Amino acid sequence: MPFYFFLWTAESIEHISQHGVSQEEFEEVVMNPEGEAISRASGNPIAFGAAPSGRILCCVFRRINNDVVLPITAFEVEE
């Protein structure tokens, strides 16, 4: 299980909240992913997984270094 420090900005908090995702949900999925990929559009890492609420989320982020990530966006994935 990876551990990261999250560099939250006002913009990233607002962006994920527009998609109905909380900071806690984002962090849980990124630190406990059920799957990972690379975004074809941006080249950024993507983590997929279940949030504590049970919703399946897709979380896109940028790695600043091995320990720090910058959240970009997140949204619920329809099964």
C-alpha positions in Angstrom: 0.0 0.0 0.0 1.6 3.3 -1.1 1.6 6.3 1.2 1.6 9.8 -0.2 1.4 13.4 1.0 -1.3 15.2 -0.9 -0.7 18.7 -2.2 -4.2 20.1 -2.1 -4.9 23.4 -3.8 -8.1 25.4 -3.8 -8.5 24.5 -7.5 -8.1 20.8 -7.0 -10.5 20.8 -4.0 -13.1 22.7 -6.0 -12.6 20.5 -9.1 -13.1 17.1 -7.4 -16.0 18.5 -5.3 -17.8 19.5 -8.6 -17.7 15.8 -9.4 -19.1 14.9 -5.9 -15.8 13.5 -4.6 -14.4 14.4 -1.2 -10.7 14.8 -0.4 -10.9 11.8 2.0 -12.4 9.6 -0.8 -9.7 10.7 -3.2 -6.9 9.9 -0.8 -8.4 6.5 0.1 -8.5 5.4 -3.5 -5.1 6.7 -4.4 -3.4 5.1 -1.4 -5.4 1.8 -1.8 -6.0 1.4 -5.5 -7.7 -1.6 -7.0 -6.1 -0.7 -10.3 -3.8 1.8 -11.9 -3.3 3.2 -15.3 -1.9 6.2 -17.2 -4.3 8.8 -18.7 -4.2 8.8 -22.5 -5.2 12.4 -22.5 -2.7 13.9 -20.0 -0.1 11.2 -19.3 -0.9 11.5 -15.6 -1.3 8.5 -13.3 -4.9 7.2 -12.6 -6.0 5.2 -9.6 -9.2 3.2 -9.6 -10.9 1.8 -6.5 -13.8 1.8 -4.1 -14.2 4.8 -1.8 -15.4 4.1 1.8 -18.9 5.0 0.6 -18.7 2.0 -1.8 -18.6 4.2 -4.9 -16.0 3.2 -7.6 -13.9 6.2 -8.3 -11.3 7.2 -10.9 -8.7 9.6 -9.5 -6.2 11.4 -11.7 -3.1 12.9 -10.1 0.4 14.2 -10.9 3.4 12.8 -9.0 5.6 15.7 -7.7 8.1 13.2 -6.3 8.0 9.7 -4.8 6.1 10.9 -1.7 4.0 13.8 -2.9 1.1 13.9 -5.3 -1.0 16.7 -6.7 -4.7 15.8 -7.2 -6.0 16.7 -10.6 -9.5 15.4 -10.9 -11.8 12.5 -9.8 -15.1 11.1 -10.8 -17.4 8.2 -10.2 -17.2 5.3 -12.6 -20.4 3.5 -13.7 -20.1 -0.3 -13.4 
